[in-house]
Amino acid sequence: MTDTSDYEELKRRVSPQAPLNLGLNDGTYAPAASIAALQEFSTRTSLRNYTTANNDPLRETIAEIDGVAPENVYLRNGSGPILKQVIPHLVKTAIKSSPKRVLQHVINKSGFPIITPRHTYSKVPRKAAGLGLTVEFVPLEPPNFELDVGELDRILSKRDGLVYITTPNNPTGNVLIARAAVERLARKYPNSKFWIDEAYVHYVDPAEHAYCSDLVPTLDNLVVSRTFSFAYGLAGLRVGYLLAPAALVRTLESQVTDYRIGMLAERACIAGLRDDSHLPFVREKTREMTQKIIDGVNAMDGVEAFQTAVNFVLCRTTDGRNAQEVADAVAARGILIKTFTPIANQRYDDYFRLTVGVGAENQFLLDTLGDVLRR
Ligand SMILES: Cc1ncc(COP(=O)(O)O)c(C=O)c1O
């Protein structure tokens, strides 16, 4: 789908069998330089050679831009696989390091809880709860979904754990914690671990919100994850990375194979990181498109949309209707949107999330939603 896509063509093409997926948060536009880099691989011999075993050129570029050393960069096919690999590793290592934690783990699996906001990237608490680990939710309430850092501090003063914070947050779309607060908490609680998921951070101008990446070399209990799936519009390439203490990167590397990121993906990512015009362009486009969605939803009855700093908009029903009903009706017209099933004791029945699309997709989404809500 390109931004010149035509509304009528979209309407003809989209169906419940071939849906438009606005539920996964994929980005919109890739850097022009990434596309140019991809186009260089156009002959039958372009891809005949292996890339470097550890993707050093990409690690070096990331390190330079994010203010870390190449030894702090762990690359994989997306940050999702990194979360899945590394969170259990961190929790296990933390539990094994203390007899008291081992005992707590044996008694009720509370040896090293996951501490995370009530609204977060749901796969993390869901997976942890599925393993029977204790998940402690920090409140996050509408309309501003502000994280009470004092409350987080109080929780950490009582117990060590793995703090997982996505900022800007999925699904609430707002910046949850300032870099200074991350640094202060990580220093104050050296026995806890801090995971700052910056999957969406590039949508926010660093002049407005300082990123956490360059704190990593100074703190051994902080990791920061990133991805090319969203603001870099390259979800289809599957590249994500973790910024972490060098010793942890070495351990993680030993758990997986070399040559993980293909040459095509490596070159496209390097070119994208060096394309200075890309992020300002994407930020402006995204603001325009999310505002259109927010205004459109807020003009409808029975729903409200919340402000966002990123490429998706959290909404909720205000008329008691279950959001799944809305999602099902929209899906019957060929558009997939995100709803949230319960995790542990948390319910999200009235919430749904809309990801911005390109071209006519946003108008098509609004018209479809309006049609469904009028019935
Ligand atoms: C906060 C957050 N982190 C990580 C991911 C995983 O993204 P990827 O595996 O494409 O890097 C997602 C995907 O939705 C996400 O929302």
The ligand as an SDF file (V2000), in Angstrom:
LIG
                    3D

 16 16  0  0  0  0  0  0  0  0999 V2000
    6.5700   -1.8460   23.1830 C   0  0  0  0  0  0  0  0  0  0  0  0
    6.9310   -2.8630   22.1770 C   0  0  0  0  0  0  0  0  0  0  0  0
    8.1320   -3.4480   22.2570 N   0  0  0  0  0  0  0  0  0  0  0  0
    8.5250   -4.3620   21.3610 C   0  0  0  0  0  0  0  0  0  0  0  0
    7.6870   -4.7580   20.3300 C   0  0  0  0  0  0  0  0  0  0  0  0
    8.1880   -5.8050   19.3560 C   0  0  0  0  0  0  0  0  0  0  0  0
    8.4650   -5.2180   18.1240 O   0  0  0  0  0  0  0  0  0  0  0  0
    9.4930   -5.8680   17.0740 P   0  0  0  0  0  0  0  0  0  0  0  0
    9.6180   -7.3220   17.4170 O   0  0  0  0  0  0  0  0  0  0  0  0
    8.8660   -5.6390   15.7450 O   0  0  0  0  0  0  0  0  0  0  0  0
   10.7820   -5.1410   17.2330 O   0  0  0  0  0  0  0  0  0  0  0  0
    6.4170   -4.1870   20.2080 C   0  0  0  0  0  0  0  0  0  0  0  0
    5.5060   -4.6310   19.1460 C   0  0  0  0  0  0  0  0  0  0  0  0
    4.3430   -4.2830   19.1120 O   0  0  0  0  0  0  0  0  0  0  0  0
    6.0380   -3.2030   21.1510 C   0  0  0  0  0  0  0  0  0  0  0  0
    4.8620   -2.6000   21.0930 O   0  0  0  0  0  0  0  0  0  0  0  0
  1  2  1  0
  2  3  1  0
  2 15  2  0
  3  4  2  0
  4  5  1  0
  5  6  1  0
  5 12  2  0
  6  7  1  0
  7  8  1  0
  8  9  2  0
  8 10  1  0
  8 11  1  0
 12 13  1  0
 12 15  1  0
 13 14  2  0
 15 16  1  0
M  END
$$$$
